[in-house]
Amino acid sequence: MKFLKIAAAAMCLVMLLCACGDEIGAPPEKTTSPVTDAPPVKDPYPISFGNETFDSAPATVASLSPSLTEILYELGLSDRLVGVSDFCDYPEAAKNLPKTGSPAKPDIDAIIGLAPELLAVQSPIAETDILRLKQAGIRVICFEQPVSYAMLCDTYIKLAMIFYGANDYDSAYSAATSELNGAMNSAQGLGVYKNFVIVESVSGEGLMLSPQNSLSANMLSVFGCNLWTQYDKYYASAEDLYEIAPDVVFCASDIDRDDIRKHFPHADIIKLDFESFERPSSRLAEVISECCAELAS
């Protein structure tokens, strides 16, 4: 009798489990939730610099600066260049482009005739000229003349962003500056520290030295300390130079070594292509690399 009661209870339990199987034995349904931690997609435009905002890349550009012309070529934008300054002679292809005058005397009529969407300059031009250009539908962006390596890199970045947008500018910038960045890194890794001066020219007044707030002084400081600490004085007389004893004199390639030795008889002399500092671009990699080779020997 007791066995029958147990069997009956067991049968009831089985029936209960079968009836509730869908609720008890079934695994929970899988649900999918949207991913909420994905970074937002950034639009490549608009890009703003100063008073100008670009909703898209300019299709055409003209340059009033040899330096900016070189940088535009290095950024892969030669197909958009429709005009360059009278002094743009590098790269070779730039010589064949229509001329736009000089930074000091731009040919506004010629620029308007070329009808670029953007005019890139590195020296301020007259407000009346800017007004004429804007009335003709031409934007004008004035980039500062770089006095430091960081400012030179910033020029590359701004031009790359204008033409490639916020998403793709970095690859163009990196490709254009890879050689220069490599040379500066090599100079840093060289581990030399020299006291130096930079002689740009020689005249009856004395030596013309690069001041502290110059691109050459800033970039060559990777090799040590510039002893000429003036910011607004270029020419140094014999009296000015009397107490300066540099280890190295960096000087323009056309300067006679004897003109340096009579002031600094014990210094090493390294001649440089100073034009590269006057119209800076990635070609400065050659100058820095030559300095590395001289200082490492």
C-alpha positions as CSV (number, residue, x, y, z in Angstrom):
1,M,0.0,0.0,0.0
2,K,2.8,2.3,0.9
3,F,4.5,1.5,-2.4
4,L,1.4,2.5,-4.3
5,K,1.3,5.9,-2.5
6,I,5.0,6.5,-3.4
7,A,4.4,5.5,-7.1
8,A,1.4,7.8,-7.3
9,A,3.4,10.7,-5.9
10,A,6.2,10.0,-8.3
11,M,3.8,9.9,-11.3
12,C,2.3,13.2,-10.2
13,L,5.8,14.8,-10.1
14,V,6.6,13.5,-13.6
15,M,3.4,14.9,-15.0
16,L,4.1,18.3,-13.3
17,L,7.6,18.5,-14.8
18,C,6.3,17.6,-18.3
19,A,3.6,20.3,-18.0
20,C,6.1,22.9,-17.0
21,G,9.0,21.8,-19.2
22,D,8.8,24.7,-21.4
23,E,9.3,27.0,-18.4
24,I,11.7,25.1,-16.3
25,G,14.0,23.2,-18.6
26,A,14.2,25.6,-21.6
27,P,17.3,27.8,-21.8
28,P,16.7,31.6,-21.7
29,E,16.2,33.2,-25.0
30,K,19.3,35.1,-26.2
31,T,18.8,38.8,-26.7
32,T,21.1,41.2,-28.6
33,S,21.6,44.7,-27.5
34,P,23.1,47.5,-29.7
35,V,26.8,48.3,-29.1
36,T,27.0,51.5,-27.2
37,D,30.8,51.9,-26.8
38,A,31.7,52.4,-30.5
39,P,33.4,55.7,-31.2
40,P,31.3,58.2,-33.1
41,V,32.2,58.7,-36.8
42,K,33.8,62.0,-37.3
43,D,33.0,64.0,-40.4
44,P,36.0,65.1,-42.4
45,Y,34.6,68.5,-42.9
46,P,34.1,71.4,-42.0
47,I,37.6,72.5,-41.2
48,S,38.2,76.0,-39.9
49,F,41.4,78.0,-39.8
50,G,41.3,81.6,-38.7
51,N,38.2,83.3,-40.4
52,E,37.9,80.6,-43.1
53,T,35.8,77.5,-42.9
54,F,36.1,74.7,-45.5
55,D,33.1,72.5,-46.1
56,S,35.1,70.5,-48.7
57,A,38.6,70.4,-50.1
58,P,39.5,73.2,-52.5
59,A,39.7,71.9,-56.1
60,T,42.4,74.4,-57.0
61,V,45.1,76.4,-55.2
62,A,47.7,79.0,-56.0
63,S,50.8,79.8,-54.0
64,L,52.7,83.0,-53.3
65,S,55.4,81.3,-51.3
66,P,58.2,79.0,-52.5
67,S,58.0,77.1,-49.2
68,L,54.3,76.5,-49.5
69,T,54.7,75.4,-53.1
70,E,57.2,72.8,-52.1
71,I,55.0,71.6,-49.2
72,L,51.9,71.3,-51.5
73,Y,54.0,69.1,-53.9
74,E,55.2,67.0,-50.9
75,L,51.6,66.5,-49.8
76,G,50.7,65.1,-53.2
77,L,48.7,68.2,-54.3
78,S,50.6,69.1,-57.5
79,D,47.5,68.4,-59.6
80,R,45.6,71.2,-57.8
81,L,48.2,73.9,-58.2
82,V,47.3,76.3,-60.9
83,G,49.8,79.1,-60.2
84,V,52.9,79.8,-58.1
85,S,55.1,82.8,-57.2
86,D,57.8,84.2,-59.5
87,F,60.4,82.7,-57.1
88,C,59.0,79.1,-57.1
89,D,61.8,77.1,-58.9
90,Y,61.5,73.8,-57.0
91,P,60.6,71.2,-57.7
92,E,61.4,71.5,-61.4
93,A,57.7,71.1,-62.5
94,A,56.8,74.3,-60.6
95,K,58.8,76.4,-63.1
96,N,56.3,75.6,-65.8
97,L,53.2,76.8,-63.8
98,P,51.6,80.2,-64.4
99,K,53.2,83.0,-62.2
100,T,51.4,84.9,-59.6
101,G,53.9,87.6,-58.7
102,S,55.8,87.8,-55.5
103,P,54.8,87.9,-51.8
104,A,55.8,91.6,-51.7
105,K,54.1,92.4,-55.0
106,P,51.4,89.8,-55.9
107,D,49.9,90.0,-59.4
108,I,46.3,90.2,-58.3
109,D,45.0,90.4,-61.9
110,A,46.9,87.2,-62.8
111,I,45.6,85.4,-59.7
112,I,42.0,86.4,-60.4
113,G,42.5,85.2,-64.0
114,L,43.6,81.8,-62.8
115,A,40.6,81.6,-60.5
116,P,42.0,79.3,-57.8
117,E,39.6,78.4,-54.9
118,L,42.4,79.1,-52.5
119,L,45.4,81.4,-52.4
120,A,48.1,80.3,-49.9
121,V,50.5,83.0,-48.7
122,Q,53.2,83.2,-46.1
123,S,53.6,87.0,-45.9
124,P,50.6,89.3,-45.3
125,I,49.3,91.0,-48.4
126,A,47.4,94.3,-48.5
127,E,43.8,94.3,-47.3
128,T,42.6,95.9,-50.5
129,D,44.2,93.0,-52.4
130,I,42.5,90.4,-50.1
131,L,39.1,92.2,-50.7
132,R,39.5,92.0,-54.5
133,L,40.4,88.3,-54.3
134,K,37.4,87.6,-52.0
135,Q,35.1,89.5,-54.3
136,A,36.4,87.2,-57.1
137,G,35.5,84.1,-55.0
138,I,39.1,83.4,-54.0
139,R,39.9,82.5,-50.4
140,V,43.2,83.6,-48.8
141,I,45.0,81.8,-46.1
142,C,48.1,83.3,-44.6
143,F,50.4,80.9,-42.9
144,E,53.0,82.3,-40.4
145,Q,56.6,82.1,-41.4
146,P,57.9,79.3,-39.2
147,V,60.4,80.1,-36.5
148,S,60.4,76.7,-35.0
149,Y,60.3,73.1,-36.0
150,A,56.8,72.8,-34.4
151,M,55.5,75.7,-36.5
152,L,56.9,74.1,-39.7
153,C,55.1,70.8,-38.9
154,D,52.0,72.8,-38.1
155,T,52.0,74.3,-41.6
156,Y,52.1,70.8,-43.1
157,I,49.2,69.7,-40.8
158,K,47.0,72.6,-41.6
159,L,47.4,72.3,-45.4
160,A,46.9,68.5,-45.1
161,M,43.7,69.0,-43.2
162,I,42.3,71.6,-45.6
163,F,42.8,69.2,-48.6
164,Y,42.3,65.8,-47.0
165,G,39.9,66.5,-44.2
166,A,40.1,65.6,-40.5
167,N,40.0,61.9,-41.0
168,D,42.7,61.4,-43.7
169,Y,45.1,64.2,-43.2
170,D,47.5,62.3,-41.0
171,S,48.7,59.8,-43.6
172,A,49.5,62.6,-46.1
173,Y,51.3,64.6,-43.3
174,S,53.3,61.6,-42.2
175,A,54.4,60.7,-45.7
176,A,55.4,64.3,-46.5
177,T,57.5,64.7,-43.3
178,S,58.8,61.2,-42.7
179,E,62.3,62.0,-43.9
180,L,62.5,65.3,-42.0
181,N,61.2,63.7,-38.8
182,G,63.6,60.8,-39.2
183,A,66.5,63.3,-39.5
184,M,65.5,65.2,-36.4
185,N,65.1,61.9,-34.5
186,S,68.6,60.8,-35.6
187,A,70.0,64.2,-34.5
188,Q,68.4,63.8,-31.1
189,G,69.7,60.2,-30.8
190,L,73.3,61.4,-31.7
191,G,73.7,62.6,-28.2
192,V,76.1,65.4,-28.9
193,Y,75.9,68.7,-27.0
194,K,77.9,71.6,-28.5
195,N,77.9,75.4,-27.8
196,F,77.5,77.0,-31.2
197,V,76.7,80.2,-33.2
198,I,75.1,80.4,-36.6
199,V,76.7,82.8,-39.1
200,E,74.4,83.8,-41.9
201,S,76.7,86.3,-43.6
202,V,79.8,88.5,-43.1
203,S,80.0,92.3,-43.7
204,G,81.9,95.3,-42.7
205,E,79.7,95.6,-39.6
206,G,80.7,92.2,-38.4
207,L,79.0,88.8,-38.5
208,M,75.3,88.4,-39.1
209,L,74.2,85.8,-36.6
210,S,70.9,83.9,-36.5
211,P,68.9,85.2,-33.4
212,Q,67.2,83.0,-30.9
213,N,63.8,83.4,-32.5
214,S,64.8,81.9,-35.9
215,L,64.1,78.6,-37.4
216,S,67.8,77.8,-37.9
217,A,68.5,78.4,-34.2
218,N,65.5,76.4,-33.1
219,M,66.2,73.4,-35.3
220,L,70.0,73.3,-34.7
221,S,69.4,73.5,-31.0
222,V,68.9,69.7,-31.2
223,F,72.8,69.6,-31.3
224,G,73.3,71.9,-28.2
225,C,73.1,75.5,-27.2
226,N,73.1,78.7,-29.3
227,L,75.4,81.2,-27.6
228,W,74.0,84.2,-29.4
229,T,71.0,84.9,-27.2
230,Q,69.8,88.0,-28.8
231,Y,66.3,88.1,-30.3
232,D,66.3,91.4,-32.2
233,K,70.0,91.9,-33.0
234,Y,71.6,90.2,-36.0
235,Y,75.0,91.9,-36.5
236,A,77.7,91.1,-33.9
237,S,80.8,93.3,-33.8
238,A,84.2,92.1,-32.7
239,E,83.5,93.3,-29.2
240,D,80.2,91.3,-29.1
241,L,82.1,88.2,-30.1
242,Y,85.0,88.6,-27.8
243,E,83.6,86.6,-24.9
244,I,81.9,84.0,-27.1
245,A,83.8,80.7,-27.5
246,P,81.7,78.2,-29.5
247,D,82.6,74.7,-30.1
248,V,81.0,74.8,-33.5
249,V,80.2,77.5,-36.0
250,F,77.4,76.7,-38.4
251,C,77.7,79.1,-41.4
252,A,76.3,79.7,-44.9
253,S,78.1,77.7,-47.6
254,D,79.4,80.8,-49.4
255,I,81.3,82.2,-46.4
256,D,85.1,82.1,-46.4
257,R,86.4,80.0,-43.6
258,D,89.1,82.6,-42.9
259,D,86.4,85.2,-42.1
260,I,85.2,82.8,-39.4
261,R,88.5,81.7,-38.0
262,K,89.7,85.2,-37.2
263,H,86.9,85.4,-34.7
264,F,86.7,81.8,-33.6
265,P,90.1,80.2,-34.2
266,H,89.3,77.0,-32.3
267,A,85.8,76.2,-33.4
268,D,84.8,73.5,-35.9
269,I,83.1,75.0,-39.0
270,I,80.2,73.3,-40.6
271,K,78.8,74.9,-43.8
272,L,75.1,74.7,-44.4
273,D,72.6,75.5,-47.2
274,F,70.9,78.4,-45.5
275,E,68.4,78.8,-48.3
276,S,66.6,75.7,-46.9
277,F,65.9,77.7,-43.7
278,E,64.7,80.7,-45.7
279,R,62.2,78.6,-47.7
280,P,61.6,75.7,-45.2
281,S,60.3,72.3,-46.3
282,S,61.2,68.7,-45.8
283,R,64.4,69.4,-47.8
284,L,65.8,70.5,-44.4
285,A,66.3,66.8,-43.7
286,E,69.4,67.0,-45.9
287,V,70.8,69.9,-43.8
288,I,70.2,68.1,-40.5
289,S,71.6,64.9,-41.9
290,E,74.8,66.7,-43.0
291,C,75.2,68.2,-39.6
292,C,74.8,64.7,-38.0
293,A,77.5,63.3,-40.3
294,E,79.9,66.2,-39.5
295,L,79.4,66.1,-35.7
296,A,79.6,62.3,-35.6
297,S,83.0,62.2,-37.3
